[in-house]
Amino acid sequence: QVQLVESGGGSVQAGGSLKLSCTTSGNTDSRYSKGWFRQAPGKEREGVAAIANDGTTSYADSVKGRFTISQDNAKNTLYLQVDSLKPEDSAMYYCAALRFPMTAIRALSLMTKPGIAYWGQGTQVTVSS
């Protein structure tokens, strides 16, 4: 059974930073892309960052230059460093492990679709002004 467990969320002031982690276990394929998406109340899911097994990354325009995705395959852990946080970044953040091979660019847009990726339970990020 596949499990993805996120941690590292919290409440910070605007301009602050957090480092989100996601530990994966079970039958995920380490060759496939992984990523992070978020969902705020009343809004649609938004892919924010994705990384392919070759290290290629892709980011949503809204987070470019502020968020950095990375992974440590030896630890089965995915990270999202979030800097220069804004109140509009407040959301539940989820990690995703794609179930099919695809580039980081495609993973960014498809990871929020049911059935395309395994999802974790999420970690809350709240940014106050």
ChimeraX commands (.cxc) that place a marker at each C-alpha (Angstrom):
marker #1 position 0.00,0.00,0.00 radius 0.5
marker #1 position 1.33,3.42,-0.96 radius 0.5
marker #1 position 1.63,6.04,1.77 radius 0.5
marker #1 position 2.71,9.63,1.53 radius 0.5
marker #1 position 3.08,11.55,4.77 radius 0.5
marker #1 position 3.66,15.30,4.77 radius 0.5
marker #1 position 5.09,17.39,7.58 radius 0.5
marker #1 position 6.59,20.81,8.18 radius 0.5
marker #1 position 3.59,23.06,7.78 radius 0.5
marker #1 position 2.78,25.82,10.23 radius 0.5
marker #1 position 1.82,29.43,10.78 radius 0.5
marker #1 position 4.26,32.14,9.76 radius 0.5
marker #1 position 4.25,35.84,9.03 radius 0.5
marker #1 position 4.53,37.19,5.53 radius 0.5
marker #1 position 8.10,36.97,4.32 radius 0.5
marker #1 position 8.79,33.89,6.39 radius 0.5
marker #1 position 9.94,30.44,5.33 radius 0.5
marker #1 position 9.06,26.82,5.90 radius 0.5
marker #1 position 10.43,23.51,4.68 radius 0.5
marker #1 position 7.81,20.90,3.89 radius 0.5
marker #1 position 8.73,17.21,3.79 radius 0.5
marker #1 position 6.97,14.20,2.35 radius 0.5
marker #1 position 8.04,10.66,3.13 radius 0.5
marker #1 position 6.84,7.96,0.77 radius 0.5
marker #1 position 6.51,4.24,1.34 radius 0.5
marker #1 position 5.00,1.32,-0.48 radius 0.5
marker #1 position 4.89,0.57,-4.16 radius 0.5
marker #1 position 5.71,3.97,-5.66 radius 0.5
marker #1 position 8.04,3.95,-8.63 radius 0.5
marker #1 position 11.09,6.08,-7.87 radius 0.5
marker #1 position 11.54,6.65,-11.63 radius 0.5
marker #1 position 8.34,8.67,-11.83 radius 0.5
marker #1 position 7.88,12.36,-11.15 radius 0.5
marker #1 position 6.72,13.70,-7.82 radius 0.5
marker #1 position 5.36,17.05,-6.80 radius 0.5
marker #1 position 3.44,19.35,-4.52 radius 0.5
marker #1 position 0.05,20.93,-4.98 radius 0.5
marker #1 position -2.09,23.08,-2.73 radius 0.5
marker #1 position -5.71,23.85,-2.13 radius 0.5
marker #1 position -7.16,26.81,-0.29 radius 0.5
marker #1 position -10.77,26.84,0.95 radius 0.5
marker #1 position -13.16,27.48,-1.90 radius 0.5
marker #1 position -10.44,27.24,-4.53 radius 0.5
marker #1 position -9.34,24.57,-6.98 radius 0.5
marker #1 position -6.23,22.47,-6.49 radius 0.5
marker #1 position -3.12,24.14,-7.89 radius 0.5
marker #1 position 0.08,22.32,-8.80 radius 0.5
marker #1 position 2.98,24.36,-7.42 radius 0.5
marker #1 position 6.12,22.30,-8.10 radius 0.5
marker #1 position 7.16,19.04,-9.69 radius 0.5
marker #1 position 10.42,17.14,-10.05 radius 0.5
marker #1 position 11.35,14.32,-12.39 radius 0.5
marker #1 position 13.75,11.53,-11.51 radius 0.5
marker #1 position 16.50,13.20,-13.55 radius 0.5
marker #1 position 16.17,16.30,-11.36 radius 0.5
marker #1 position 14.27,18.39,-13.89 radius 0.5
marker #1 position 11.86,20.73,-12.13 radius 0.5
marker #1 position 8.79,22.75,-13.03 radius 0.5
marker #1 position 7.05,25.47,-11.03 radius 0.5
marker #1 position 3.82,27.40,-11.16 radius 0.5
marker #1 position 4.37,31.02,-12.14 radius 0.5
marker #1 position 2.95,32.14,-8.81 radius 0.5
marker #1 position 5.80,30.51,-6.85 radius 0.5
marker #1 position 8.78,30.74,-9.20 radius 0.5
marker #1 position 11.82,32.15,-7.45 radius 0.5
marker #1 position 10.29,31.57,-4.00 radius 0.5
marker #1 position 9.70,27.80,-3.79 radius 0.5
marker #1 position 12.28,25.06,-4.37 radius 0.5
marker #1 position 11.48,21.39,-4.78 radius 0.5
marker #1 position 14.05,18.67,-4.12 radius 0.5
marker #1 position 14.20,15.00,-3.29 radius 0.5
marker #1 position 16.41,12.53,-1.50 radius 0.5
marker #1 position 15.77,9.16,-3.09 radius 0.5
marker #1 position 17.87,7.34,-0.49 radius 0.5
marker #1 position 15.49,8.61,2.19 radius 0.5
marker #1 position 12.35,8.33,0.03 radius 0.5
marker #1 position 11.67,11.94,0.92 radius 0.5
marker #1 position 10.44,14.87,-1.13 radius 0.5
marker #1 position 10.95,18.45,0.04 radius 0.5
marker #1 position 9.49,21.85,-0.71 radius 0.5
marker #1 position 11.39,24.87,0.57 radius 0.5
marker #1 position 8.97,27.78,0.66 radius 0.5
marker #1 position 10.47,31.25,1.07 radius 0.5
marker #1 position 9.16,34.82,0.94 radius 0.5
marker #1 position 5.72,33.55,1.87 radius 0.5
marker #1 position 2.66,35.66,1.10 radius 0.5
marker #1 position -0.82,35.49,2.63 radius 0.5
marker #1 position -2.11,34.11,-0.67 radius 0.5
marker #1 position 0.17,31.09,-0.21 radius 0.5
marker #1 position -2.02,29.97,2.70 radius 0.5
marker #1 position -3.45,26.55,1.85 radius 0.5
marker #1 position -3.27,22.85,2.56 radius 0.5
marker #1 position -0.19,21.51,0.83 radius 0.5
marker #1 position -0.16,17.97,-0.52 radius 0.5
marker #1 position 2.60,15.87,-2.00 radius 0.5
marker #1 position 1.93,13.66,-4.98 radius 0.5
marker #1 position 3.68,10.68,-6.51 radius 0.5
marker #1 position 2.75,10.21,-10.14 radius 0.5
marker #1 position 1.49,6.77,-11.10 radius 0.5
marker #1 position 2.67,7.05,-14.70 radius 0.5
marker #1 position 5.87,8.23,-16.37 radius 0.5
marker #1 position 5.77,11.85,-17.47 radius 0.5
marker #1 position 7.90,14.96,-17.50 radius 0.5
marker #1 position 7.94,17.43,-14.64 radius 0.5
marker #1 position 6.04,19.93,-16.79 radius 0.5
marker #1 position 3.18,17.51,-17.41 radius 0.5
marker #1 position 3.27,16.33,-13.79 radius 0.5
marker #1 position 2.74,19.91,-12.63 radius 0.5
marker #1 position -0.58,20.16,-14.44 radius 0.5
marker #1 position -1.78,16.57,-14.05 radius 0.5
marker #1 position -0.92,15.73,-10.43 radius 0.5
marker #1 position -4.14,17.33,-9.19 radius 0.5
marker #1 position -6.34,15.00,-11.28 radius 0.5
marker #1 position -7.81,12.04,-9.39 radius 0.5
marker #1 position -6.27,8.73,-10.36 radius 0.5
marker #1 position -3.12,10.24,-11.88 radius 0.5
marker #1 position -1.10,10.36,-8.67 radius 0.5
marker #1 position -0.98,9.07,-5.14 radius 0.5
marker #1 position -1.68,11.87,-2.65 radius 0.5
marker #1 position -0.81,12.45,0.96 radius 0.5
marker #1 position -3.11,13.83,3.65 radius 0.5
marker #1 position -1.66,17.32,3.52 radius 0.5
marker #1 position 0.04,19.81,5.79 radius 0.5
marker #1 position -1.41,23.24,6.51 radius 0.5
marker #1 position 0.48,26.43,5.72 radius 0.5
marker #1 position -0.95,29.68,7.08 radius 0.5
marker #1 position 0.65,33.02,6.31 radius 0.5
marker #1 position -0.42,36.13,8.17 radius 0.5
marker #1 position 0.12,39.67,6.96 radius 0.5
marker link #1:1,2 radius 0.2
marker link #1:2,3 radius 0.2
marker link #1:3,4 radius 0.2
marker link #1:4,5 radius 0.2
marker link #1:5,6 radius 0.2
marker link #1:6,7 radius 0.2
marker link #1:7,8 radius 0.2
marker link #1:8,9 radius 0.2
marker link #1:9,10 radius 0.2
marker link #1:10,11 radius 0.2
marker link #1:11,12 radius 0.2
marker link #1:12,13 radius 0.2
marker link #1:13,14 radius 0.2
marker link #1:14,15 radius 0.2
marker link #1:15,16 radius 0.2
marker link #1:16,17 radius 0.2
marker link #1:17,18 radius 0.2
marker link #1:18,19 radius 0.2
marker link #1:19,20 radius 0.2
marker link #1:20,21 radius 0.2
marker link #1:21,22 radius 0.2
marker link #1:22,23 radius 0.2
marker link #1:23,24 radius 0.2
marker link #1:24,25 radius 0.2
marker link #1:25,26 radius 0.2
marker link #1:26,27 radius 0.2
marker link #1:27,28 radius 0.2
marker link #1:28,29 radius 0.2
marker link #1:29,30 radius 0.2
marker link #1:30,31 radius 0.2
marker link #1:31,32 radius 0.2
marker link #1:32,33 radius 0.2
marker link #1:33,34 radius 0.2
marker link #1:34,35 radius 0.2
marker link #1:35,36 radius 0.2
marker link #1:36,37 radius 0.2
marker link #1:37,38 radius 0.2
marker link #1:38,39 radius 0.2
marker link #1:39,40 radius 0.2
marker link #1:40,41 radius 0.2
marker link #1:41,42 radius 0.2
marker link #1:42,43 radius 0.2
marker link #1:43,44 radius 0.2
marker link #1:44,45 radius 0.2
marker link #1:45,46 radius 0.2
marker link #1:46,47 radius 0.2
marker link #1:47,48 radius 0.2
marker link #1:48,49 radius 0.2
marker link #1:49,50 radius 0.2
marker link #1:50,51 radius 0.2
marker link #1:51,52 radius 0.2
marker link #1:52,53 radius 0.2
marker link #1:53,54 radius 0.2
marker link #1:54,55 radius 0.2
marker link #1:55,56 radius 0.2
marker link #1:56,57 radius 0.2
marker link #1:57,58 radius 0.2
marker link #1:58,59 radius 0.2
marker link #1:59,60 radius 0.2
marker link #1:60,61 radius 0.2
marker link #1:61,62 radius 0.2
marker link #1:62,63 radius 0.2
marker link #1:63,64 radius 0.2
marker link #1:64,65 radius 0.2
marker link #1:65,66 radius 0.2
marker link #1:66,67 radius 0.2
marker link #1:67,68 radius 0.2
marker link #1:68,69 radius 0.2
marker link #1:69,70 radius 0.2
marker link #1:70,71 radius 0.2
marker link #1:71,72 radius 0.2
marker link #1:72,73 radius 0.2
marker link #1:73,74 radius 0.2
marker link #1:74,75 radius 0.2
marker link #1:75,76 radius 0.2
marker link #1:76,77 radius 0.2
marker link #1:77,78 radius 0.2
marker link #1:78,79 radius 0.2
marker link #1:79,80 radius 0.2
marker link #1:80,81 radius 0.2
marker link #1:81,82 radius 0.2
marker link #1:82,83 radius 0.2
marker link #1:83,84 radius 0.2
marker link #1:84,85 radius 0.2
marker link #1:85,86 radius 0.2
marker link #1:86,87 radius 0.2
marker link #1:87,88 radius 0.2
marker link #1:88,89 radius 0.2
marker link #1:89,90 radius 0.2
marker link #1:90,91 radius 0.2
marker link #1:91,92 radius 0.2
marker link #1:92,93 radius 0.2
marker link #1:93,94 radius 0.2
marker link #1:94,95 radius 0.2
marker link #1:95,96 radius 0.2
marker link #1:96,97 radius 0.2
marker link #1:97,98 radius 0.2
marker link #1:98,99 radius 0.2
marker link #1:99,100 radius 0.2
marker link #1:100,101 radius 0.2
marker link #1:101,102 radius 0.2
marker link #1:102,103 radius 0.2
marker link #1:103,104 radius 0.2
marker link #1:104,105 radius 0.2
marker link #1:105,106 radius 0.2
marker link #1:106,107 radius 0.2
marker link #1:107,108 radius 0.2
marker link #1:108,109 radius 0.2
marker link #1:109,110 radius 0.2
marker link #1:110,111 radius 0.2
marker link #1:111,112 radius 0.2
marker link #1:112,113 radius 0.2
marker link #1:113,114 radius 0.2
marker link #1:114,115 radius 0.2
marker link #1:115,116 radius 0.2
marker link #1:116,117 radius 0.2
marker link #1:117,118 radius 0.2
marker link #1:118,119 radius 0.2
marker link #1:119,120 radius 0.2
marker link #1:120,121 radius 0.2
marker link #1:121,122 radius 0.2
marker link #1:122,123 radius 0.2
marker link #1:123,124 radius 0.2
marker link #1:124,125 radius 0.2
marker link #1:125,126 radius 0.2
marker link #1:126,127 radius 0.2
marker link #1:127,128 radius 0.2
marker link #1:128,129 radius 0.2
view
